[in-house]
Protein backbone atom coordinates (compact mmCIF):
# COMPACT_ATOMS: atom_id res chain seq x y z
CA UNK A 1 0.00 0.00 0.00
CA UNK A 2 1.09 3.54 -0.61
CA UNK A 3 -0.04 4.62 2.87
CA UNK A 4 2.71 4.46 5.48
CA UNK A 5 2.30 4.36 9.24
CA UNK A 6 4.81 5.31 11.90
CA UNK A 7 4.42 2.73 14.70
CA UNK A 8 5.52 5.24 17.32
CA UNK A 9 2.88 7.75 16.28
CA UNK A 10 0.18 5.09 16.23
CA UNK A 11 1.26 3.70 19.59
CA UNK A 12 1.02 7.18 21.07
CA UNK A 13 -2.47 7.66 19.65
CA UNK A 14 -3.61 4.35 21.10
CA UNK A 15 -2.11 5.09 24.52
CA UNK A 16 -3.83 8.48 24.54
CA UNK A 17 -7.22 6.73 24.28
CA UNK A 18 -7.77 5.32 27.82
CA UNK A 19 -9.05 1.76 27.62
CA UNK A 20 -9.13 0.15 31.05
CA UNK A 21 -10.64 -3.31 30.72
CA UNK A 22 -13.30 -3.91 29.49
CA UNK A 23 -12.60 -1.44 26.68
CA UNK A 24 -14.93 0.21 24.20
CA UNK A 25 -15.03 3.35 22.12
CA UNK A 26 -12.25 5.80 21.31
CA UNK A 27 -9.32 3.39 21.20
CA UNK A 28 -11.16 1.34 18.57
CA UNK A 29 -11.81 4.53 16.60
CA UNK A 30 -8.05 5.06 16.47
CA UNK A 31 -7.26 1.60 15.16
CA UNK A 32 -10.12 1.65 12.64
CA UNK A 33 -8.91 5.00 11.29
CA UNK A 34 -5.46 3.48 10.78
CA UNK A 35 -6.66 0.29 9.11
CA UNK A 36 -9.30 1.60 6.70
CA UNK A 37 -6.88 3.49 4.41
CA UNK A 38 -4.81 0.29 4.17
CA UNK A 39 -7.67 -1.52 2.47
CA UNK A 40 -8.97 -3.42 5.49
CA UNK A 41 -12.66 -4.06 5.94
CA UNK A 42 -13.31 -3.32 9.60
CA UNK A 43 -16.14 -4.82 11.63
CA UNK A 44 -16.80 -3.74 15.19
CA UNK A 45 -19.34 -5.14 17.61
CA UNK A 46 -20.12 -4.89 21.30
CA UNK A 47 -20.92 -7.94 23.37
CA UNK A 48 -21.74 -8.65 26.99
CA UNK A 49 -23.31 -6.86 29.93
CA UNK A 50 -22.06 -5.72 33.31
CA UNK A 51 -20.14 -6.66 35.36
CA UNK A 52 -17.94 -8.36 32.74
CA UNK A 53 -19.01 -6.17 29.83
CA UNK A 54 -19.85 -4.42 27.66
CA UNK A 55 -16.82 -5.30 25.55
CA UNK A 56 -15.92 -4.01 22.10
CA UNK A 57 -14.26 -6.29 19.56
CA UNK A 58 -12.81 -5.60 16.15
CA UNK A 59 -12.20 -7.86 13.16
CA UNK A 60 -10.31 -6.36 10.24
CA UNK A 61 -9.65 -8.30 7.04
CA UNK A 62 -7.77 -7.37 3.89
CA UNK A 63 -8.25 -10.01 1.21
CA UNK A 64 -5.23 -10.58 -1.00
CA UNK A 65 -4.62 -12.56 -4.16
CA UNK A 66 -2.32 -15.10 -2.53
CA UNK A 67 -3.75 -18.33 -1.09
CA UNK A 68 -2.46 -17.83 2.46
CA UNK A 69 -4.31 -16.12 5.30
CA UNK A 70 -2.25 -14.72 8.19
CA UNK A 71 -3.93 -13.59 11.40
CA UNK A 72 -2.64 -11.24 14.07
CA UNK A 73 -4.42 -11.19 17.44
CA UNK A 74 -4.20 -8.74 20.29
CA UNK A 75 -6.04 -6.64 22.83
CA UNK A 76 -6.55 -2.93 23.29
CA UNK A 77 -7.73 -3.11 26.88
CA UNK A 78 -5.23 -2.35 29.62
CA UNK A 79 -5.01 -2.86 33.37
CA UNK A 80 -5.70 0.14 35.64
CA UNK A 81 -2.62 2.38 35.84
CA UNK A 82 -2.38 2.54 39.63
CA UNK A 83 -1.06 5.45 41.65
CA UNK A 84 2.50 6.74 41.50
CA UNK A 85 3.31 7.32 37.84
CA UNK A 86 5.93 9.96 37.11
CA UNK A 87 3.50 11.40 34.56
CA UNK A 88 -0.02 10.80 33.26
CA UNK A 89 -0.43 7.12 32.35
CA UNK A 90 -2.65 8.04 29.41
CA UNK A 91 -0.56 10.94 28.18
CA UNK A 92 2.09 9.28 26.02
CA UNK A 93 5.49 10.86 26.47
CA UNK A 94 8.87 10.13 24.92
CA UNK A 95 11.65 10.68 27.41
CA UNK A 96 15.08 9.78 26.16
CA UNK A 97 14.83 6.51 24.25
CA UNK A 98 11.57 5.35 25.82
CA UNK A 99 7.88 5.88 25.13
CA UNK A 100 5.92 5.90 28.38
CA UNK A 101 2.24 5.15 28.86
CA UNK A 102 -0.15 2.44 29.97
CA UNK A 103 -0.29 -0.15 27.22
CA UNK A 104 3.02 0.82 25.63
CA UNK A 105 4.22 -2.78 26.06
CA UNK A 106 1.03 -4.69 26.82
CA UNK A 107 0.04 -4.41 24.09
CA UNK A 108 -0.75 -1.26 22.15
CA UNK A 109 2.86 -0.99 21.01
CA UNK A 110 2.83 -4.36 19.26
CA UNK A 111 -0.56 -3.66 17.66
CA UNK A 112 0.84 -0.41 16.28
CA UNK A 113 3.90 -2.27 14.97
CA UNK A 114 1.78 -4.87 13.23
CA UNK A 115 -0.44 -2.27 11.57
CA UNK A 116 2.68 -0.46 10.38
CA UNK A 117 4.03 -3.77 9.07
CA UNK A 118 0.79 -4.48 7.21
CA UNK A 119 0.99 -1.04 5.62
CA UNK A 120 4.30 -2.08 4.03
CA UNK A 121 3.07 -5.50 2.90
CA UNK A 122 1.67 -5.71 -0.65
CA UNK A 123 -2.05 -6.39 -0.62
CA UNK A 124 -1.69 -8.98 -3.36
CA UNK A 125 0.64 -11.08 -1.18
CA UNK A 126 -2.22 -12.72 0.66
CA UNK A 127 -5.00 -12.20 3.17
CA UNK A 128 -4.28 -10.49 6.50
CA UNK A 129 -6.65 -10.25 9.43
CA UNK A 130 -6.50 -8.53 12.80
CA UNK A 131 -8.44 -10.09 15.66
CA UNK A 132 -8.56 -7.39 18.33
CA UNK A 133 -10.51 -7.50 21.58
CA UNK A 134 -11.23 -5.12 24.44
CA UNK A 135 -11.40 -7.94 26.99
CA UNK A 136 -8.15 -9.80 27.57
CA UNK A 137 -6.98 -8.31 30.85
CA UNK A 138 -10.35 -9.01 32.47
CA UNK A 139 -12.59 -12.09 32.56
CA UNK A 140 -12.13 -12.66 28.80
CA UNK A 141 -15.72 -13.84 28.50
CA UNK A 142 -16.98 -11.50 25.81
CA UNK A 143 -13.72 -10.94 23.93
CA UNK A 144 -11.76 -13.33 21.76
CA UNK A 145 -14.26 -16.16 22.17
CA UNK A 146 -16.99 -13.87 20.82
CA UNK A 147 -14.67 -12.88 17.96
CA UNK A 148 -14.10 -16.54 17.13
CA UNK A 149 -17.84 -17.16 16.98
CA UNK A 150 -18.19 -14.12 14.72
CA UNK A 151 -15.41 -15.40 12.48
CA UNK A 152 -16.98 -18.84 12.26
CA UNK A 153 -20.27 -17.27 11.18
CA UNK A 154 -18.44 -15.37 8.46
CA UNK A 155 -16.36 -18.36 7.33
CA UNK A 156 -13.08 -16.65 8.30
CA UNK A 157 -10.26 -18.94 9.39
CA UNK A 158 -6.57 -17.94 9.23
CA UNK A 159 -3.92 -20.51 8.37
CA UNK A 160 -1.76 -19.31 11.26
CA UNK A 161 -1.90 -16.66 13.97
CA UNK A 162 0.66 -14.62 15.90
CA UNK A 163 -0.52 -13.08 19.16
CA UNK A 164 1.37 -9.88 19.92
CA UNK A 165 1.83 -10.39 23.66
CA UNK A 166 5.09 -9.05 25.18
CA UNK A 167 7.05 -12.31 25.21
CA UNK A 168 10.60 -10.99 25.04
CA UNK A 169 12.52 -11.02 28.31
CA UNK A 170 15.93 -9.32 28.17
CA UNK A 171 16.08 -8.27 24.51
CA UNK A 172 13.49 -7.96 21.79
CA UNK A 173 13.40 -11.30 20.04
CA UNK A 174 14.84 -13.55 22.72
CA UNK A 175 11.65 -15.55 23.42
CA UNK A 176 8.63 -16.85 21.52
CA UNK A 177 5.75 -18.59 23.27
CA UNK A 178 4.68 -21.83 21.59
CA UNK A 179 2.20 -22.86 24.26
CA UNK A 180 0.79 -21.95 27.64
CA UNK A 181 -0.22 -23.80 30.76
CA UNK A 182 -3.89 -24.04 31.63
CA UNK A 183 -5.45 -22.21 34.54
CA UNK A 184 -8.29 -23.07 36.90
CA UNK A 185 -9.49 -21.28 40.03
CA UNK A 186 -11.37 -23.32 42.63
CA UNK A 187 -13.42 -22.19 45.62
CA UNK A 188 -14.07 -24.50 48.60
CA UNK A 189 -16.84 -23.72 51.11
CA UNK A 190 -16.99 -25.90 54.22
CA UNK A 191 -20.18 -25.59 56.28
CA UNK A 192 -20.35 -25.81 60.03
CA UNK A 193 -22.67 -24.96 62.89
CA UNK A 194 -22.16 -21.69 64.72
CA UNK A 195 -21.90 -21.81 68.50
CA UNK A 196 -20.16 -20.64 71.63
CA UNK A 197 -16.54 -21.76 72.01
CA UNK A 198 -17.29 -22.86 75.59
CA UNK A 199 -19.91 -25.31 74.31
CA UNK A 200 -18.21 -26.98 71.33
CA UNK A 201 -20.48 -30.04 71.56
CA UNK A 202 -23.35 -27.78 70.49
CA UNK A 203 -21.47 -26.51 67.43
CA UNK A 204 -19.53 -27.88 64.49
CA UNK A 205 -16.29 -26.05 63.72
CA UNK A 206 -15.59 -25.94 59.95
CA UNK A 207 -12.04 -24.59 60.27
CA UNK A 208 -10.25 -27.85 61.20
CA UNK A 209 -12.08 -29.58 58.34
CA UNK A 210 -10.97 -26.91 55.89
CA UNK A 211 -7.39 -27.19 57.18
CA UNK A 212 -7.43 -30.97 56.61
CA UNK A 213 -8.81 -30.48 53.11
CA UNK A 214 -6.13 -27.92 52.31
CA UNK A 215 -3.36 -30.15 53.69
CA UNK A 216 -4.55 -33.06 51.55
CA UNK A 217 -4.67 -30.90 48.43
CA UNK A 218 -1.28 -29.38 49.17
CA UNK A 219 0.23 -32.86 49.40
CA UNK A 220 -0.77 -33.68 45.81
CA UNK A 221 2.04 -33.77 43.25
CA UNK A 222 0.26 -33.53 39.92
CA UNK A 223 3.16 -34.33 37.59
CA UNK A 224 6.87 -33.84 37.01
CA UNK A 225 6.51 -31.67 33.92
CA UNK A 226 7.27 -32.53 30.30
CA UNK A 227 9.85 -31.63 27.69
CA UNK A 228 7.91 -28.43 26.98
CA UNK A 229 6.12 -27.67 30.24
CA UNK A 230 7.17 -27.12 33.83
CA UNK A 231 5.38 -29.17 36.52
CA UNK A 232 1.78 -28.25 37.27
CA UNK A 233 1.42 -26.38 40.56
CA UNK A 234 -1.35 -25.83 43.10
CA UNK A 235 -1.34 -22.58 45.07
CA UNK A 236 -3.79 -21.47 47.74
CA UNK A 237 -4.65 -17.82 47.20
CA UNK A 238 -7.17 -17.00 49.94
CA UNK A 239 -8.62 -18.23 53.22
CA UNK A 240 -11.73 -16.58 54.63
CA UNK A 241 -13.77 -17.07 57.78
CA UNK A 242 -15.04 -13.56 58.46
CA UNK A 243 -15.41 -14.14 62.17
CA UNK A 244 -15.11 -10.93 64.18
CA UNK A 245 -15.78 -12.54 67.54
CA UNK A 246 -13.21 -14.33 69.69
CA UNK A 247 -15.75 -16.57 71.43
CA UNK A 248 -17.78 -17.83 68.48
CA UNK A 249 -17.29 -20.97 66.41
CA UNK A 250 -18.01 -19.83 62.84
CA UNK A 251 -20.74 -21.21 60.60
CA UNK A 252 -18.50 -21.69 57.58
CA UNK A 253 -14.92 -21.46 56.33
CA UNK A 254 -13.77 -20.88 52.76
CA UNK A 255 -10.59 -21.19 50.73
CA UNK A 256 -9.58 -20.41 47.17
CA UNK A 257 -6.85 -22.05 45.13
CA UNK A 258 -5.34 -21.64 41.69
CA UNK A 259 -3.87 -24.45 39.62
CA UNK A 260 -1.60 -23.76 36.67
CA UNK A 261 -1.36 -27.00 34.76
CA UNK A 262 0.43 -28.48 31.78
CA UNK A 263 -0.93 -30.62 28.97
CA UNK A 264 -0.88 -33.75 31.14
CA UNK A 265 -3.90 -32.38 33.01
CA UNK A 266 -7.41 -31.21 32.18
CA UNK A 267 -9.21 -28.43 34.01
CA UNK A 268 -12.40 -30.42 34.64
CA UNK A 269 -10.42 -33.37 36.01
CA UNK A 270 -8.60 -31.09 38.45
CA UNK A 271 -11.89 -29.67 39.72
CA UNK A 272 -13.19 -33.22 40.20
CA UNK A 273 -10.02 -34.13 42.11
CA UNK A 274 -10.41 -31.22 44.52
CA UNK A 275 -14.09 -32.05 44.96
CA UNK A 276 -13.26 -35.67 45.82
CA UNK A 277 -10.64 -34.63 48.41
CA UNK A 278 -13.02 -32.12 49.99
CA UNK A 279 -15.89 -34.60 50.21
CA UNK A 280 -13.67 -37.23 51.82
CA UNK A 281 -13.31 -34.83 54.75
CA UNK A 282 -16.71 -33.13 54.63
CA UNK A 283 -19.39 -34.53 52.30
CA UNK A 284 -21.38 -31.28 52.56
CA UNK A 285 -18.47 -29.14 51.31
CA UNK A 286 -19.22 -27.12 48.21
CA UNK A 287 -16.62 -26.87 45.44
CA UNK A 288 -16.83 -24.44 42.53
CA UNK A 289 -14.28 -24.43 39.73
CA UNK A 290 -13.81 -21.90 36.95
CA UNK A 291 -11.50 -22.91 34.10
CA UNK A 292 -9.78 -19.94 32.47
CA UNK A 293 -8.19 -22.06 29.77
CA UNK A 294 -6.69 -25.44 28.98
CA UNK A 295 -3.01 -26.04 28.35
CA UNK A 296 -1.95 -26.07 24.71
CA UNK A 297 1.19 -26.53 22.66
CA UNK A 298 1.97 -25.59 19.08
CA UNK A 299 4.76 -28.08 18.31
CA UNK A 300 7.77 -26.60 16.52
CA UNK A 301 7.00 -26.41 12.82
CA UNK A 302 6.48 -24.02 9.94
CA UNK A 303 5.03 -21.18 12.03
CA UNK A 304 7.66 -21.14 14.77
CA UNK A 305 10.39 -21.55 12.15
CA UNK A 306 9.33 -18.57 10.05
CA UNK A 307 8.88 -16.40 13.17
CA UNK A 308 12.39 -17.37 14.31
CA UNK A 309 13.81 -16.60 10.86
CA UNK A 310 12.19 -13.16 10.81
CA UNK A 311 13.52 -12.38 14.30
CA UNK A 312 17.02 -13.54 13.45
CA UNK A 313 17.06 -11.50 10.25
CA UNK A 314 16.46 -8.26 12.16
CA UNK A 315 18.19 -8.90 15.49
CA UNK A 316 20.73 -11.68 14.91
CA UNK A 317 19.03 -13.51 17.79
CA UNK A 318 17.67 -17.06 17.65
CA UNK A 319 14.71 -16.98 20.04
CA UNK A 320 14.03 -19.51 22.75
CA UNK A 321 10.76 -21.40 22.28
CA UNK A 322 8.95 -21.40 25.62
CA UNK A 323 5.67 -22.16 27.38
CA UNK A 324 6.37 -20.19 30.56
CA UNK A 325 4.29 -17.38 31.98
CA UNK A 326 0.59 -16.80 32.45
CA UNK A 327 -2.32 -17.16 30.09
CA UNK A 328 -3.26 -15.23 26.98
CA UNK A 329 -5.97 -15.33 24.33
CA UNK A 330 -3.86 -17.90 22.51
CA UNK A 331 -5.57 -20.38 24.83
CA UNK A 332 -8.69 -19.89 22.72
CA UNK A 333 -7.21 -19.18 19.30
CA UNK A 334 -5.20 -22.39 19.09
CA UNK A 335 -8.48 -24.16 18.29
CA UNK A 336 -8.49 -22.37 14.91
CA UNK A 337 -4.97 -22.99 13.64
CA UNK A 338 -1.30 -23.03 14.73
CA UNK A 339 -0.64 -20.11 17.12
CA UNK A 340 2.49 -18.61 18.64
CA UNK A 341 3.02 -15.44 20.63
CA UNK A 342 5.69 -12.85 20.02
CA UNK A 343 6.09 -9.24 21.01
CA UNK A 344 7.97 -6.62 22.99
CA UNK A 345 10.03 -7.00 26.16
CA UNK A 346 7.81 -7.55 29.18
CA UNK A 347 9.84 -6.00 32.01
CA UNK A 348 7.43 -3.09 32.60
CA UNK A 349 4.07 -4.60 31.69
CA UNK A 350 1.39 -3.93 34.35
CA UNK A 351 3.89 -1.77 36.26
CA UNK A 352 4.08 1.92 37.07
CA UNK A 353 5.77 3.90 34.26
CA UNK A 354 5.25 1.17 31.66
CA UNK A 355 7.55 1.98 28.75
CA UNK A 356 8.82 0.66 25.44
CA UNK A 357 12.05 1.48 23.66
CA UNK A 358 11.28 3.57 20.58
CA UNK A 359 13.85 1.61 18.58
CA UNK A 360 12.10 -1.62 19.55
CA UNK A 361 8.86 -0.44 17.99
CA UNK A 362 10.64 0.07 14.67
CA UNK A 363 12.49 -3.24 14.95
CA UNK A 364 9.29 -5.09 15.85
CA UNK A 365 7.61 -3.56 12.81
CA UNK A 366 10.39 -4.93 10.61
CA UNK A 367 10.11 -8.36 12.27
CA UNK A 368 6.35 -8.46 11.81
CA UNK A 369 6.74 -7.51 8.15
CA UNK A 370 9.27 -10.31 7.78
CA UNK A 371 6.83 -12.73 9.37
CA UNK A 372 4.05 -11.55 7.06
CA UNK A 373 6.12 -11.92 3.91
CA UNK A 374 7.34 -15.39 4.89
CA UNK A 375 3.90 -16.57 5.98
CA UNK A 376 2.07 -15.32 2.92
CA UNK A 377 4.73 -16.67 0.56
CA UNK A 378 4.62 -20.13 2.11
C-alpha positions in Angstrom: 0.0 0.0 0.0 1.1 3.5 -0.6 0.0 4.6 2.9 2.7 4.5 5.5 2.3 4.4 9.2 4.8 5.3 11.9 4.4 2.7 14.7 5.5 5.2 17.3 2.9 7.8 16.3 0.2 5.1 16.2 1.3 3.7 19.6 1.0 7.2 21.1 -2.5 7.7 19.6 -3.6 4.3 21.1 -2.1 5.1 24.5 -3.8 8.5 24.5 -7.2 6.7 24.3 -7.8 5.3 27.8 -9.1 1.8 27.6 -9.1 0.1 31.0 -10.6 -3.3 30.7 -13.3 -3.9 29.5 -12.6 -1.4 26.7 -14.9 0.2 24.2 -15.0 3.4 22.1 -12.3 5.8 21.3 -9.3 3.4 21.2 -11.2 1.3 18.6 -11.8 4.5 16.6 -8.1 5.1 16.5 -7.3 1.6 15.2 -10.1 1.6 12.6 -8.9 5.0 11.3 -5.5 3.5 10.8 -6.7 0.3 9.1 -9.3 1.6 6.7 -6.9 3.5 4.4 -4.8 0.3 4.2 -7.7 -1.5 2.5 -9.0 -3.4 5.5 -12.7 -4.1 5.9 -13.3 -3.3 9.6 -16.1 -4.8 11.6 -16.8 -3.7 15.2 -19.3 -5.1 17.6 -20.1 -4.9 21.3 -20.9 -7.9 23.4 -21.7 -8.6 27.0 -23.3 -6.9 29.9 -22.1 -5.7 33.3 -20.1 -6.7 35.4 -17.9 -8.4 32.7 -19.0 -6.2 29.8 -19.9 -4.4 27.7 -16.8 -5.3 25.5 -15.9 -4.0 22.1 -14.3 -6.3 19.6 -12.8 -5.6 16.1 -12.2 -7.9 13.2 -10.3 -6.4 10.2 -9.7 -8.3 7.0 -7.8 -7.4 3.9 -8.2 -10.0 1.2 -5.2 -10.6 -1.0 -4.6 -12.6 -4.2 -2.3 -15.1 -2.5 -3.7 -18.3 -1.1 -2.5 -17.8 2.5 -4.3 -16.1 5.3 -2.2 -14.7 8.2 -3.9 -13.6 11.4 -2.6 -11.2 14.1 -4.4 -11.2 17.4 -4.2 -8.7 20.3 -6.0 -6.6 22.8 -6.6 -2.9 23.3 -7.7 -3.1 26.9 -5.2 -2.4 29.6 -5.0 -2.9 33.4 -5.7 0.1 35.6 -2.6 2.4 35.8 -2.4 2.5 39.6 -1.1 5.4 41.7 2.5 6.7 41.5 3.3 7.3 37.8 5.9 10.0 37.1 3.5 11.4 34.6 0.0 10.8 33.3 -0.4 7.1 32.4 -2.6 8.0 29.4 -0.6 10.9 28.2 2.1 9.3 26.0 5.5 10.9 26.5 8.9 10.1 24.9 11.7 10.7 27.4 15.1 9.8 26.2 14.8 6.5 24.2 11.6 5.3 25.8 7.9 5.9 25.1 5.9 5.9 28.4 2.2 5.1 28.9 -0.1 2.4 30.0 -0.3 -0.1 27.2 3.0 0.8 25.6 4.2 -2.8 26.1 1.0 -4.7 26.8 0.0 -4.4 24.1 -0.8 -1.3 22.2 2.9 -1.0 21.0 2.8 -4.4 19.3 -0.6 -3.7 17.7 0.8 -0.4 16.3 3.9 -2.3 15.0 1.8 -4.9 13.2 -0.4 -2.3 11.6 2.7 -0.5 10.4 4.0 -3.8 9.1 0.8 -4.5 7.2 1.0 -1.0 5.6 4.3 -2.1 4.0 3.1 -5.5 2.9 1.7 -5.7 -0.7 -2.0 -6.4 -0.6 -1.7 -9.0 -3.4 0.6 -11.1 -1.2 -2.2 -12.7 0.7 -5.0 -12.2 3.2 -4.3 -10.5 6.5 -6.7 -10.3 9.4 -6.5 -8.5 12.8 -8.4 -10.1 15.7 -8.6 -7.4 18.3 -10.5 -7.5 21.6 -11.2 -5.1 24.4 -11.4 -7.9 27.0 -8.1 -9.8 27.6 -7.0 -8.3 30.9 -10.4 -9.0 32.5 -12.6 -12.1 32.6 -12.1 -12.7 28.8 -15.7 -13.8 28.5 -17.0 -11.5 25.8 -13.7 -10.9 23.9 -11.8 -13.3 21.8 -14.3 -16.2 22.2 -17.0 -13.9 20.8 -14.7 -12.9 18.0 -14.1 -16.5 17.1 -17.8 -17.2 17.0 -18.2 -14.1 14.7 -15.4 -15.4 12.5 -17.0 -18.8 12.3 -20.3 -17.3 11.2 -18.4 -15.4 8.5 -16.4 -18.4 7.3 -13.1 -16.7 8.3 -10.3 -18.9 9.4 -6.6 -17.9 9.2 -3.9 -20.5 8.4 -1.8 -19.3 11.3 -1.9 -16.7 14.0 0.7 -14.6 15.9 -0.5 -13.1 19.2 1.4 -9.9 19.9 1.8 -10.4 23.7 5.1 -9.1 25.2 7.1 -12.3 25.2 10.6 -11.0 25.0 12.5 -11.0 28.3 15.9 -9.3 28.2 16.1 -8.3 24.5 13.5 -8.0 21.8 13.4 -11.3 20.0 14.8 -13.6 22.7 11.7 -15.6 23.4 8.6 -16.8 21.5 5.7 -18.6 23.3 4.7 -21.8 21.6 2.2 -22.9 24.3 0.8 -22.0 27.6 -0.2 -23.8 30.8 -3.9 -24.0 31.6 -5.5 -22.2 34.5 -8.3 -23.1 36.9 -9.5 -21.3 40.0 -11.4 -23.3 42.6 -13.4 -22.2 45.6 -14.1 -24.5 48.6 -16.8 -23.7 51.1 -17.0 -25.9 54.2 -20.2 -25.6 56.3 -20.3 -25.8 60.0 -22.7 -25.0 62.9 -22.2 -21.7 64.7 -21.9 -21.8 68.5 -20.2 -20.6 71.6 -16.5 -21.8 72.0 -17.3 -22.9 75.6 -19.9 -25.3 74.3 -18.2 -27.0 71.3 -20.5 -30.0 71.6 -23.4 -27.8 70.5 -21.5 -26.5 67.4 -19.5 -27.9 64.5 -16.3 -26.1 63.7 -15.6 -25.9 59.9 -12.0 -24.6 60.3 -10.3 -27.9 61.2 -12.1 -29.6 58.3 -11.0 -26.9 55.9 -7.4 -27.2 57.2 -7.4 -31.0 56.6 -8.8 -30.5 53.1 -6.1 -27.9 52.3 -3.4 -30.1 53.7 -4.6 -33.1 51.5 -4.7 -30.9 48.4 -1.3 -29.4 49.2 0.2 -32.9 49.4 -0.8 -33.7 45.8 2.0 -33.8 43.3 0.3 -33.5 39.9 3.2 -34.3 37.6 6.9 -33.8 37.0 6.5 -31.7 33.9 7.3 -32.5 30.3 9.8 -31.6 27.7 7.9 -28.4 27.0 6.1 -27.7 30.2 7.2 -27.1 33.8 5.4 -29.2 36.5 1.8 -28.2 37.3 1.4 -26.4 40.6 -1.3 -25.8 43.1 -1.3 -22.6 45.1 -3.8 -21.5 47.7 -4.6 -17.8 47.2 -7.2 -17.0 49.9 -8.6 -18.2 53.2 -11.7 -16.6 54.6 -13.8 -17.1 57.8 -15.0 -13.6 58.5 -15.4 -14.1 62.2 -15.1 -10.9 64.2 -15.8 -12.5 67.5 -13.2 -14.3 69.7 -15.7 -16.6 71.4 -17.8 -17.8 68.5 -17.3 -21.0 66.4 -18.0 -19.8 62.8 -20.7 -21.2 60.6 -18.5 -21.7 57.6 -14.9 -21.5 56.3 -13.8 -20.9 52.8 -10.6 -21.2 50.7 -9.6 -20.4 47.2 -6.8 -22.0 45.1 -5.3 -21.6 41.7 -3.9 -24.5 39.6 -1.6 -23.8 36.7 -1.4 -27.0 34.8 0.4 -28.5 31.8 -0.9 -30.6 29.0 -0.9 -33.7 31.1 -3.9 -32.4 33.0 -7.4 -31.2 32.2 -9.2 -28.4 34.0 -12.4 -30.4 34.6 -10.4 -33.4 36.0 -8.6 -31.1 38.5 -11.9 -29.7 39.7 -13.2 -33.2 40.2 -10.0 -34.1 42.1 -10.4 -31.2 44.5 -14.1 -32.0 45.0 -13.3 -35.7 45.8 -10.6 -34.6 48.4 -13.0 -32.1 50.0 -15.9 -34.6 50.2 -13.7 -37.2 51.8 -13.3 -34.8 54.8 -16.7 -33.1 54.6 -19.4 -34.5 52.3 -21.4 -31.3 52.6 -18.5 -29.1 51.3 -19.2 -27.1 48.2 -16.6 -26.9 45.4 -16.8 -24.4 42.5 -14.3 -24.4 39.7 -13.8 -21.9 36.9 -11.5 -22.9 34.1 -9.8 -19.9 32.5 -8.2 -22.1 29.8 -6.7 -25.4 29.0 -3.0 -26.0 28.3 -2.0 -26.1 24.7 1.2 -26.5 22.7 2.0 -25.6 19.1 4.8 -28.1 18.3 7.8 -26.6 16.5 7.0 -26.4 12.8 6.5 -24.0 9.9 5.0 -21.2 12.0 7.7 -21.1 14.8 10.4 -21.5 12.2 9.3 -18.6 10.1 8.9 -16.4 13.2 12.4 -17.4 14.3 13.8 -16.6 10.9 12.2 -13.2 10.8 13.5 -12.4 14.3 17.0 -13.5 13.4 17.1 -11.5 10.3 16.5 -8.3 12.2 18.2 -8.9 15.5 20.7 -11.7 14.9 19.0 -13.5 17.8 17.7 -17.1 17.7 14.7 -17.0 20.0 14.0 -19.5 22.8 10.8 -21.4 22.3 9.0 -21.4 25.6 5.7 -22.2 27.4 6.4 -20.2 30.6 4.3 -17.4 32.0 0.6 -16.8 32.5 -2.3 -17.2 30.1 -3.3 -15.2 27.0 -6.0 -15.3 24.3 -3.9 -17.9 22.5 -5.6 -20.4 24.8 -8.7 -19.9 22.7 -7.2 -19.2 19.3 -5.2 -22.4 19.1 -8.5 -24.2 18.3 -8.5 -22.4 14.9 -5.0 -23.0 13.6 -1.3 -23.0 14.7 -0.6 -20.1 17.1 2.5 -18.6 18.6 3.0 -15.4 20.6 5.7 -12.9 20.0 6.1 -9.2 21.0 8.0 -6.6 23.0 10.0 -7.0 26.2 7.8 -7.5 29.2 9.8 -6.0 32.0 7.4 -3.1 32.6 4.1 -4.6 31.7 1.4 -3.9 34.3 3.9 -1.8 36.3 4.1 1.9 37.1 5.8 3.9 34.3 5.3 1.2 31.7 7.6 2.0 28.8 8.8 0.7 25.4 12.1 1.5 23.7 11.3 3.6 20.6 13.8 1.6 18.6 12.1 -1.6 19.6 8.9 -0.4 18.0 10.6 0.1 14.7 12.5 -3.2 14.9 9.3 -5.1 15.8 7.6 -3.6 12.8 10.4 -4.9 10.6 10.1 -8.4 12.3 6.3 -8.5 11.8 6.7 -7.5 8.1 9.3 -10.3 7.8 6.8 -12.7 9.4 4.1 -11.5 7.1 6.1 -11.9 3.9 7.3 -15.4 4.9 3.9 -16.6 6.0 2.1 -15.3 2.9 4.7 -16.7 0.6 4.6 -20.1 2.1 
